[in-house]
């Protein structure tokens, strides 16, 4: 039986949801059949998250109706959605690191069985679906891929008829992605439908049977991903022709950033110690650093930005020791940094865009004079970022938390790149942004390198690193492999370099 012949599972008809000043979803209609893997595509702010939150009972629609297996479906809360057979794996995990796997799973259940019985079920279901988990392990000790397994198994124990997945591969190595896809295909074959949100269009083409495309809250088309190129899907999403980033190579100059034998304990609970990290980045060079989440990326950014201090000579900018200096002094020396966590670390949620622009730009943009703030200058700086990086916002007065994740990402990256830096350090530059925005951010990074900046890009998006980097290294349990030229590297080689969870030797595969 083909997918088209299977019974309809979920029908969404005319769903509309508006917030003050913005219509998140407008007259959205689509259907999902039993066992179908259905992609939901759209650029940032297209309405994908709001739509799946309504399906999962987190948000109530203003108009329209849904039907699940032929019956009216209007969940008032997630518990009702779960009881009806709808489960969701969120992009950001909701796990307690100080509890073990079984305890975390129990917290997500309405009526959990006794712990011993639950542990046995976790072990059995995880092995049945090729995602083996030890129910007694502490979540804080798990890799990002293993943590995602906890979320998935928690859903599978509910025997869902519809599984919603939001950006499920953003924290996985290529090898772990293959394991996940095998599991999802098994679920599909057993009749479970999957609603799949991802910005990785080749994954959509590989996995999904159908795609609904949203643009600014409305359905603008449907597609068969397997018969459509990734570029065609991206252009359907943004409604315009995409131009790939263009590399204008700068003459490689002298070393600007040098790190030598950097060993630091992590200030983050369940974090990863940096162990003898050494590398250099020259003027005009982009060094790409890959690694599965939790292998020291956050700690490396903290050590480079100055939020985590080290002996002075362990970090050098233009030959000057700065390891013991804080963020403000390093900014004066020419270094800017954009951390992975945009809301709470890169930006203060309740502060306006003007205030957030001031926080980072005060030193290099000269926004304070003799203790007084140049508010007009800060306003102009924020407005310039919004314009140059196409940040979709009603104005610079709005709070950072009011922006969609992708638009806040554009603002944060734009704020750092607009400060004429000589050293740029960015962790996950295109995290959660659509194809058009990702291309624009990558182009901006390439332009800064072409202007002579030394750039470190830490990313879990391997295609991104291969596209923009000159040299590549992998972080594995706090150790950095020897940087090597990107030219000639394959995704498989990179995956093995990253794959601490698979017991691979970084030195062997990095040699």
GULUM-842994 format. One record per residue (C-alpha): x, y, z. Coordinates in steps of 0.02 Angstrom, whole numbers. Layout:
% GULUM-842994
+--------+--------+--------+
:      x :      y :      z :
+--------+--------+--------+
:      X :      Y :      Z :
...
+--------+--------+--------+
//
This chain:
% GULUM-842994
+--------+--------+--------+
:      x :      y :      z :
+--------+--------+--------+
:      0 :      0 :      0 :
:     70 :    169 :    -50 :
:     65 :    320 :     67 :
:    -74 :    397 :    -40 :
:   -183 :    243 :    -10 :
:   -166 :    249 :    180 :
:   -306 :    320 :    290 :
:   -299 :    503 :    338 :
:   -233 :    527 :    516 :
:   -231 :    715 :    548 :
:   -328 :    848 :    454 :
:   -291 :   1032 :    486 :
:   -419 :   1149 :    407 :
:   -413 :   1340 :    404 :
:   -309 :   1358 :    563 :
:   -274 :   1540 :    607 :
:   -179 :   1614 :    753 :
:   -139 :   1798 :    780 :
:    -39 :   1890 :    911 :
:    -32 :   2079 :    936 :
:     50 :   2150 :    780 :
:     78 :   1984 :    691 :
:    -24 :   1844 :    613 :
:     74 :   1685 :    651 :
:    -39 :   1568 :    549 :
:   -170 :   1618 :    422 :
:   -296 :   1491 :    353 :
:   -173 :   1345 :    360 :
:   -236 :   1178 :    292 :
:   -148 :   1012 :    262 :
:   -169 :    827 :    298 :
:    -55 :    687 :    359 :
:    -88 :    504 :    324 :
:    -48 :    355 :    434 :
:    136 :    309 :    420 :
:    178 :    465 :    319 :
:    336 :    564 :    355 :
:    276 :    742 :    320 :
:    394 :    891 :    317 :
:    344 :   1064 :    375 :
:    456 :   1191 :    289 :
:    472 :   1378 :    302 :
:    594 :   1517 :    340 :
:    608 :   1593 :    513 :
:    446 :   1672 :    569 :
:    345 :   1572 :    441 :
:    234 :   1500 :    578 :
:    298 :   1321 :    594 :
:    323 :   1324 :    783 :
:    154 :   1404 :    817 :
:     68 :   1275 :    707 :
:    145 :   1123 :    793 :
:    111 :   1200 :    964 :
:    -74 :   1207 :    917 :
:    -69 :   1025 :    862 :
:     14 :    978 :   1028 :
:   -106 :   1079 :   1137 :
:     17 :   1214 :   1193 :
:    -73 :   1354 :   1099 :
:   -258 :   1375 :   1060 :
:   -304 :   1425 :    880 :
:   -414 :   1578 :    848 :
:   -506 :   1494 :    703 :
:   -510 :   1332 :    603 :
:   -526 :   1152 :    656 :
:   -426 :    992 :    669 :
:   -480 :    811 :    653 :
:   -381 :    662 :    715 :
:   -431 :    489 :    650 :
:   -597 :    560 :    592 :
:   -647 :    639 :    759 :
:   -641 :    822 :    810 :
:   -474 :    863 :    891 :
:   -446 :   1020 :    996 :
:   -321 :    984 :   1136 :
:   -321 :   1113 :   1276 :
:   -154 :   1053 :   1346 :
:    -14 :    931 :   1299 :
:    -84 :    797 :   1415 :
:   -241 :    789 :   1307 :
:   -135 :    780 :   1148 :
:    -31 :    638 :   1220 :
:   -190 :    545 :   1272 :
:   -252 :    560 :   1092 :
:    -90 :    486 :   1024 :
:     11 :    643 :    981 :
:    189 :    657 :   1047 :
:    323 :    789 :   1020 :
:    513 :    795 :   1030 :
:    565 :    977 :   1053 :
:    720 :   1058 :    980 :
:    780 :   1105 :   1155 :
:    778 :    956 :   1272 :
:    678 :    966 :   1433 :
:    783 :    849 :   1541 :
:    851 :    859 :   1718 :
:   1037 :    823 :   1716 :
:   1045 :    771 :   1899 :
:    915 :    632 :   1872 :
:    940 :    467 :   1783 :
:    858 :    414 :   1619 :
:    712 :    320 :   1699 :
:    673 :    463 :   1819 :
:    670 :    588 :   1675 :
:    555 :    475 :   1574 :
:    438 :    455 :   1724 :
:    422 :    644 :   1741 :
:    351 :    654 :   1566 :
:    215 :    523 :   1597 :
:     41 :    552 :   1667 :
:     39 :    390 :   1768 :
:    214 :    313 :   1771 :
:    228 :    129 :   1819 :
:    343 :     72 :   1961 :
:    524 :    119 :   1924 :
:    586 :    -59 :   1900 :
:    448 :    -96 :   1775 :
:    480 :     70 :   1685 :
:    667 :     34 :   1674 :
:    631 :   -134 :   1593 :
:    513 :    -53 :   1467 :
:    641 :     82 :   1425 :
:    773 :    -50 :   1394 :
:    657 :   -156 :   1286 :
:    585 :    -13 :   1181 :
:    754 :     72 :   1157 :
:    831 :    -90 :   1093 :
:    680 :   -130 :    983 :
:    701 :     37 :    893 :
:    891 :     33 :    881 :
:    917 :    172 :   1010 :
:    991 :     76 :   1158 :
:    983 :    167 :   1325 :
:   1036 :    121 :   1502 :
:    890 :    178 :   1612 :
:   1005 :    198 :   1763 :
:   1128 :    320 :   1684 :
:   1130 :    502 :   1742 :
:   1070 :    619 :   1603 :
:   1212 :    740 :   1643 :
:   1335 :    606 :   1587 :
:   1250 :    575 :   1419 :
:   1305 :    644 :   1251 :
:   1184 :    757 :   1156 :
:   1134 :    612 :   1043 :
:   1097 :    501 :   1192 :
:    994 :    639 :   1273 :
:    889 :    649 :   1117 :
:    860 :    461 :   1131 :
:    786 :    491 :   1304 :
:    661 :    615 :   1230 :
:    617 :    497 :   1088 :
:    597 :    344 :   1200 :
:    488 :    446 :   1319 :
:    374 :    479 :   1169 :
:    379 :    300 :   1103 :
:    324 :    230 :   1271 :
:    158 :    321 :   1241 :
:    133 :    221 :   1078 :
:    102 :    381 :    977 :
:      4 :    386 :    815 :
:     84 :    553 :    768 :
:    262 :    601 :    818 :
:    312 :    785 :    795 :
:    500 :    816 :    781 :
:    574 :    992 :    784 :
:    752 :   1005 :    713 :
:    796 :    830 :    777 :
:    968 :    813 :    696 :
:   1046 :    979 :    747 :
:   1149 :    897 :    886 :
:   1195 :    733 :    798 :
:   1347 :    669 :    703 :
:   1315 :    599 :    527 :
:   1325 :    423 :    598 :
:   1194 :    463 :    731 :
:   1081 :    541 :    599 :
:   1082 :    376 :    504 :
:   1032 :    283 :    664 :
:    889 :    406 :    694 :
:    826 :    393 :    515 :
:    825 :    204 :    526 :
:    716 :    218 :    682 :
:    597 :    344 :    601 :
:    578 :    232 :    446 :
:    538 :     86 :    561 :
:    404 :    189 :    650 :
:    333 :    243 :    482 :
:    324 :     62 :    423 :
:    226 :     20 :    581 :
:     98 :    156 :    542 :
:    159 :    301 :    651 :
:    150 :    467 :    558 :
:    293 :    590 :    582 :
:    280 :    779 :    563 :
:    460 :    834 :    533 :
:    530 :   1011 :    547 :
:    708 :   1040 :    486 :
:    811 :   1171 :    395 :
:    923 :   1032 :    325 :
:    843 :   1010 :    155 :
:    946 :    860 :     99 :
:    881 :    768 :    253 :
:    703 :    814 :    204 :
:    735 :    743 :     30 :
:    809 :    585 :    103 :
:    674 :    550 :    232 :
:    507 :    633 :    194 :
:    360 :    578 :     86 :
:    279 :    749 :     69 :
:    310 :    930 :    117 :
:    198 :   1077 :    160 :
:    283 :   1246 :    135 :
:    238 :   1397 :    242 :
:    284 :   1576 :    205 :
:    236 :   1718 :    324 :
:    104 :   1611 :    407 :
:     19 :   1546 :    249 :
:     32 :   1384 :    150 :
:    115 :   1431 :    -15 :
:    135 :   1257 :    -87 :
:    164 :   1072 :    -66 :
:    303 :    964 :   -138 :
:    366 :    787 :   -157 :
:    539 :    809 :    -77 :
:    612 :    659 :   -166 :
:    568 :    735 :   -335 :
:    624 :    913 :   -289 :
:    800 :    979 :   -270 :
:    857 :   1059 :   -106 :
:    878 :   1224 :   -197 :
:    701 :   1216 :   -266 :
:    633 :   1182 :    -91 :
:    733 :   1328 :    -20 :
:    668 :   1445 :   -156 :
:    489 :   1390 :   -122 :
:    516 :   1434 :     61 :
:    585 :   1608 :     32 :
:    494 :   1652 :   -130 :
:    651 :   1712 :   -218 :
:    805 :   1647 :   -308 :
:    948 :   1602 :   -191 :
:   1129 :   1644 :   -225 :
:   1260 :   1532 :   -143 :
:   1392 :   1620 :    -37 :
:   1538 :   1686 :   -139 :
:   1715 :   1667 :    -76 :
:   1835 :   1811 :   -104 :
:   1997 :   1743 :    -37 :
:   2110 :   1862 :     57 :
:   2297 :   1845 :     53 :
:   2336 :   1741 :    207 :
:   2430 :   1854 :    326 :
:   2519 :   1837 :    491 :
:   2445 :   1739 :    637 :
:   2315 :   1846 :    729 :
:   2246 :   1722 :    856 :
:   2356 :   1594 :    942 :
:   2303 :   1466 :   1073 :
:   2434 :   1352 :   1153 :
:   2415 :   1208 :   1276 :
:   2251 :   1276 :   1343 :
:   2188 :   1167 :   1484 :
:   2039 :   1231 :   1585 :
:   1908 :   1156 :   1699 :
:   1729 :   1187 :   1644 :
:   1625 :   1312 :   1745 :
:   1468 :   1227 :   1675 :
:   1383 :   1087 :   1776 :
:   1417 :    922 :   1684 :
:   1529 :   1023 :   1566 :
:   1687 :    966 :   1478 :
:   1864 :   1012 :   1527 :
:   1973 :   1083 :   1389 :
:   2130 :    977 :   1371 :
:   2290 :   1044 :   1290 :
:   2200 :   1139 :   1153 :
:   2319 :   1220 :   1028 :
:   2287 :   1307 :    861 :
:   2324 :   1466 :    765 :
:   2216 :   1570 :    647 :
:   2294 :   1690 :    523 :
:   2229 :   1851 :    450 :
:   2097 :   1809 :    319 :
:   2081 :   1626 :    376 :
:   1923 :   1536 :    432 :
:   1953 :   1389 :    549 :
:   1801 :   1275 :    562 :
:   1783 :   1175 :    723 :
:   1656 :   1033 :    730 :
:   1598 :    925 :    873 :
:   1445 :    842 :    944 :
:   1363 :    955 :   1076 :
:   1444 :    938 :   1246 :
:   1622 :    905 :   1190 :
:   1692 :   1073 :   1245 :
:   1622 :   1197 :   1118 :
:   1543 :   1311 :   1249 :
:   1700 :   1305 :   1356 :
:   1811 :   1349 :   1206 :
:   1704 :   1501 :   1164 :
:   1709 :   1558 :   1347 :
:   1899 :   1540 :   1350 :
:   1919 :   1638 :   1188 :
:   1794 :   1776 :   1233 :
:   1872 :   1807 :   1403 :
:   1723 :   1747 :   1506 :
:   1835 :   1605 :   1565 :
:   2011 :   1661 :   1612 :
:   2172 :   1565 :   1581 :
:   2358 :   1598 :   1607 :
:   2402 :   1752 :   1503 :
:   2512 :   1666 :   1373 :
:   2386 :   1529 :   1331 :
:   2286 :   1648 :   1219 :
:   2369 :   1781 :   1110 :
:   2297 :   1914 :    995 :
:   2423 :   1988 :    873 :
:   2561 :   1914 :    980 :
:   2501 :   1997 :   1141 :
:   2454 :   1882 :   1287 :
:   2270 :   1905 :   1332 :
:   2226 :   1741 :   1419 :
:   2201 :   1827 :   1587 :
:   2099 :   1972 :   1518 :
:   1909 :   1987 :   1525 :
:   1786 :   2011 :   1380 :
:   1794 :   2202 :   1376 :
:   1985 :   2205 :   1364 :
:   1981 :   2073 :   1227 :
:   1853 :   2174 :   1130 :
:   1972 :   2322 :   1138 :
:   2107 :   2206 :   1069 :
:   1992 :   2167 :    922 :
:   1903 :   2005 :    969 :
:   1713 :   1985 :    958 :
:   1615 :   1829 :   1006 :
:   1439 :   1761 :    978 :
:   1392 :   1614 :   1092 :
:   1272 :   1474 :   1045 :
:   1139 :   1519 :   1174 :
:   1066 :   1675 :   1097 :
:    930 :   1710 :   1225 :
:   1007 :   1732 :   1397 :
:   1192 :   1730 :   1348 :
:   1210 :   1827 :   1185 :
:   1058 :   1936 :   1221 :
:    962 :   1988 :   1378 :
:    782 :   1929 :   1348 :
:    691 :   2078 :   1425 :
:    805 :   2213 :   1357 :
:    767 :   2302 :   1193 :
:    871 :   2277 :   1037 :
:    947 :   2450 :   1067 :
:   1002 :   2399 :   1242 :
:   1069 :   2233 :   1180 :
:   1166 :   2321 :   1042 :
:   1241 :   2436 :   1174 :
:   1293 :   2292 :   1289 :
:   1408 :   2216 :   1159 :
:   1449 :   2367 :   1051 :
:   1490 :   2498 :   1183 :
:   1679 :   2470 :   1177 :
:   1712 :   2454 :    991 :
:   1575 :   2574 :    932 :
:   1617 :   2708 :   1061 :
:   1441 :   2714 :   1133 :
:   1493 :   2781 :   1303 :
:   1583 :   2944 :   1339 :
:   1645 :   2989 :   1515 :
:   1517 :   2874 :   1594 :
:   1369 :   2935 :   1489 :
:   1280 :   2825 :   1362 :
:   1262 :   2886 :   1183 :
:   1082 :   2824 :   1161 :
:   1064 :   2902 :    989 :
:   1220 :   2809 :    934 :
:   1157 :   2646 :   1009 :
:    989 :   2670 :    920 :
:   1079 :   2701 :    754 :
:   1190 :   2548 :    781 :
:   1040 :   2435 :    817 :
:    945 :   2505 :    667 :
:   1095 :   2473 :    554 :
:   1106 :   2291 :    612 :
:    919 :   2267 :    581 :
:    937 :   2338 :    405 :
:   1099 :   2252 :    354 :
:   1049 :   2080 :    419 :
:    863 :   2085 :    372 :
:    804 :   2062 :    552 :
:    613 :   2048 :    548 :
:    553 :   2156 :    693 :
:    424 :   2295 :    719 :
:    568 :   2406 :    778 :
:    726 :   2418 :    883 :
:    622 :   2458 :   1038 :
:    554 :   2279 :   1054 :
:    626 :   2158 :   1182 :
:    746 :   2024 :   1121 :
:    628 :   1886 :   1179 :
:    494 :   1951 :   1059 :
:    597 :   1901 :    906 :
:    587 :   1728 :    828 :
:    742 :   1623 :    861 :
:    807 :   1646 :    684 :
:    784 :   1834 :    684 :
:    871 :   1851 :    853 :
:   1013 :   1746 :    783 :
:   1031 :   1867 :    637 :
:   1034 :   2014 :    757 :
:   1164 :   1936 :    874 :
:   1282 :   1883 :    733 :
:   1256 :   2049 :    643 :
:   1296 :   2146 :    802 :
:   1466 :   2060 :    817 :
:   1514 :   2065 :    633 :
:   1471 :   2251 :    623 :
:   1608 :   2301 :    746 :
:   1756 :   2293 :    624 :
:   1840 :   2152 :    722 :
:   2011 :   2076 :    689 :
:   1961 :   1911 :    773 :
:   1787 :   1833 :    762 :
:   1730 :   1682 :    864 :
:   1554 :   1615 :    831 :
:   1472 :   1460 :    901 :
:   1330 :   1394 :    790 :
:   1315 :   1547 :    675 :
:   1160 :   1484 :    583 :
:   1076 :   1388 :    724 :
:    890 :   1374 :    683 :
:    890 :   1496 :    537 :
:    815 :   1464 :    364 :
:    912 :   1438 :    204 :
:    909 :   1620 :    147 :
:    962 :   1688 :    316 :
:   1097 :   1555 :    334 :
:   1168 :   1601 :    163 :
:   1169 :   1785 :    212 :
:   1258 :   1751 :    378 :
:   1388 :   1640 :    294 :
:   1418 :   1774 :    162 :
:   1442 :   1905 :    299 :
:   1571 :   1792 :    385 :
:   1662 :   1764 :    220 :
:   1663 :   1951 :    188 :
:   1741 :   1987 :    358 :
:   1876 :   1856 :    323 :
:   1906 :   1934 :    152 :
:   1929 :   2101 :    241 :
:   2068 :   2022 :    345 :
:   1984 :   1955 :    503 :
:   2041 :   1791 :    580 :
:   1882 :   1687 :    605 :
:   1842 :   1536 :    714 :
:   1674 :   1455 :    672 :
:   1614 :   1319 :    792 :
:   1469 :   1225 :    715 :
:   1377 :   1060 :    712 :
:   1324 :   1093 :    532 :
:   1458 :   1002 :    433 :
:   1398 :   1066 :    264 :
:   1418 :   1242 :    332 :
:   1597 :   1210 :    389 :
:   1645 :   1131 :    223 :
:   1569 :   1278 :    129 :
:   1657 :   1421 :    219 :
:   1812 :   1352 :    309 :
:   1992 :   1349 :    251 :
:   2048 :   1228 :    386 :
:   1952 :   1106 :    495 :
:   1973 :   1029 :    668 :
:   1859 :    925 :    780 :
:   1828 :    938 :    968 :
:   1812 :    771 :   1055 :
:   1793 :    763 :   1246 :
:   1884 :    930 :   1264 :
:   2029 :    886 :   1148 :
:   2054 :    969 :    979 :
:   2118 :    872 :    830 :
:   2260 :    945 :    727 :
:   2184 :   1072 :    604 :
:   2194 :   1013 :    424 :
:   2141 :   1088 :    257 :
:   1958 :   1067 :    214 :
:   1999 :   1024 :     35 :
:   1983 :    836 :     10 :
:   1894 :    801 :    176 :
:   1736 :    694 :    166 :
:   1583 :    700 :    279 :
:   1623 :    522 :    336 :
:   1800 :    569 :    388 :
:   1734 :    721 :    482 :
:   1599 :    617 :    567 :
:   1730 :    496 :    630 :
:   1840 :    640 :    692 :
:   1690 :    707 :    789 :
:   1628 :    539 :    849 :
:   1687 :    524 :   1028 :
:   1524 :    432 :   1064 :
:   1580 :    297 :    941 :
:   1750 :    270 :   1022 :
:   1847 :    334 :    872 :
:   2022 :    403 :    895 :
:   2031 :    585 :    844 :
:   2218 :    577 :    814 :
:   2202 :    426 :    700 :
:   2068 :    501 :    589 :
:   2139 :    676 :    598 :
:   2312 :    622 :    543 :
+--------+--------+--------+
//
